[in-house]
Amino acid sequence: MIMPAGRHLLLPANPRFIALTVLMGLLLNMFLGLTGWLWMPDVLVIVVVFWTIYQPRRVGLVLAFVLGLAVDVHESALLGQNALSYVVLSAMAMAVQRRMLWFPLREQALQIAPLFVLAYVLEWTIRLVVQDAWPHWSHLLAPFFQAALWPLIGALLLAPQRRALNPDDIRPL
């Protein structure tokens, strides 16, 4: 694959770093769930979708399903509700993965926003059918906050891969 002009060549992602970021996303998601704010973005799904796009061989549908079940258990939701949403979102991210890598993070946020909205619509539909509960209006803001957080979280997750393996004065990579 030819790199676009001005883009850094990234080092391979460390599997331990991927696992640590997924665990931190799960813990942060659980902590934000305890606050009771309905409009808070789902940080775990941002991390899972990010690694699904940037490391599709390491993070995929099985991990998204398992993490979705963990979120279902934590939120005392219908078992499989978030898992289905996470799997569908990861599958959609895999479908656009090759195209997304050509764009900078800010432009990726514009392209990932409809995926977040579709995942939330799926989750709301399941909640409406099964629990007969209409989601609160503030839930409409969460996918847009997730898309707004995409460049920030993406820059944090890509930072260890941008460092030089053997830095010196001649190669400022």
C-alpha positions in Angstrom: 0.0 0.0 0.0 1.4 3.4 -0.9 1.4 5.9 1.9 -0.3 9.2 1.3 2.1 12.2 1.3 2.9 13.6 4.7 1.8 10.6 6.7 4.0 8.8 9.2 5.0 5.2 8.8 3.6 3.5 11.9 5.4 0.9 14.0 3.4 -2.3 14.7 0.9 -2.1 17.5 2.0 -4.0 20.7 -0.7 -6.6 21.6 -0.3 -5.7 25.3 -1.0 -2.0 24.5 -4.1 -3.0 22.6 -5.3 -5.2 25.6 -4.5 -2.4 28.0 -6.4 0.2 26.1 -9.4 -2.1 25.7 -9.4 -2.8 29.4 -9.0 0.9 30.2 -12.0 1.6 27.8 -14.1 -1.0 29.6 -13.2 0.4 33.1 -13.8 4.0 31.9 -17.1 3.0 30.4 -18.2 1.3 33.6 -17.2 4.3 35.7 -19.1 6.7 33.4 -22.1 4.4 33.5 -22.2 4.8 37.3 -22.5 8.6 37.0 -26.0 8.3 35.6 -25.5 10.8 32.8 -27.5 9.5 29.8 -25.6 11.5 27.2 -22.1 10.2 27.9 -20.4 8.6 25.0 -19.5 4.9 25.0 -15.7 5.1 25.3 -15.3 1.3 25.0 -17.0 1.2 21.6 -14.7 4.0 20.3 -11.7 2.0 21.4 -13.0 -1.3 19.9 -14.0 0.3 16.6 -10.6 2.1 16.4 -8.6 -1.1 16.9 -11.0 -3.0 14.5 -10.1 -0.5 11.8 -6.4 -0.2 12.6 -5.7 -3.8 13.7 -8.4 -6.0 12.2 -6.4 -9.2 12.8 -6.1 -8.7 16.5 -9.5 -7.0 17.4 -12.6 -8.3 15.7 -16.1 -9.5 16.1 -15.5 -12.0 18.9 -13.9 -9.5 21.2 -16.7 -7.0 20.4 -19.3 -9.6 21.3 -17.5 -10.5 24.6 -17.1 -6.9 25.5 -20.7 -6.2 24.6 -21.8 -9.0 26.9 -19.7 -7.5 29.7 -21.4 -4.1 29.2 -24.8 -5.9 29.2 -24.0 -7.5 32.5 -22.7 -4.3 34.0 -25.7 -2.2 32.9 -28.2 -5.0 33.8 -29.5 -4.7 30.2 -31.1 -7.3 28.1 -28.4 -9.9 27.6 -27.1 -9.4 24.1 -28.4 -6.0 23.5 -25.1 -4.2 23.6 -23.3 -7.2 22.3 -25.4 -7.1 19.1 -24.8 -3.4 18.8 -21.0 -3.8 19.2 -20.8 -6.7 16.7 -22.8 -4.8 14.1 -20.7 -1.7 14.6 -17.5 -3.8 14.3 -18.7 -5.5 11.2 -19.5 -2.1 9.6 -16.1 -0.8 10.6 -14.5 -3.8 9.0 -16.4 -3.1 5.8 -15.0 0.5 5.6 -11.6 -0.3 7.1 -9.5 -0.1 4.0 -11.0 3.2 3.0 -10.8 4.8 6.4 -7.0 4.4 6.7 -6.5 6.8 3.8 -8.0 9.7 5.8 -6.7 11.7 8.7 -8.4 11.3 12.1 -10.6 14.4 11.7 -12.0 13.2 8.4 -12.4 9.7 9.8 -14.7 11.2 12.5 -17.1 12.4 9.8 -17.2 9.0 8.2 -17.5 7.0 11.5 -20.4 9.2 12.8 -23.1 7.4 10.7 -21.9 4.1 12.0 -22.2 5.2 15.6 -25.7 6.6 14.8 -26.7 3.3 13.2 -25.5 1.3 16.1 -27.4 3.5 18.5 -30.6 3.2 16.4 -30.2 -0.6 16.5 -29.8 -0.5 20.3 -32.8 1.8 20.7 -34.9 -0.3 18.5 -34.2 -3.4 20.6 -34.9 -1.5 23.8 -38.2 -0.2 22.3 -39.3 -3.6 21.1 -38.3 -5.7 24.2 -38.7 -3.2 27.1 -41.3 -0.9 25.6 -39.2 2.0 26.8 -38.5 5.0 24.6 -35.0 6.3 25.0 -34.4 9.6 26.6 -33.8 12.6 24.2 -30.3 13.1 25.6 -29.3 9.7 24.2 -29.4 11.3 20.7 -26.2 13.3 21.6 -24.0 10.3 22.5 -23.1 9.1 18.9 -22.1 12.7 18.0 -19.9 13.0 21.1 -18.3 9.7 20.2 -17.6 11.0 16.7 -16.2 14.2 18.2 -13.9 12.1 20.5 -12.6 10.0 17.7 -9.7 12.2 16.7 -8.6 12.7 20.3 -8.8 9.0 21.3 -7.2 8.0 17.9 -4.3 10.3 18.5 -3.7 8.9 21.9 -3.9 5.3 20.7 -1.6 5.9 17.7 1.0 7.9 19.7 3.1 4.8 20.8 3.3 3.7 17.2 4.6 7.0 15.9 7.8 6.9 17.9 11.0 6.0 16.2 12.5 2.6 16.9 16.0 4.0 17.1 15.8 7.8 17.2 18.7 9.9 16.1 19.4 13.3 14.7 19.5 12.1 11.1 16.1 10.3 11.1 13.4 12.4 12.8 10.7 9.9 12.1 
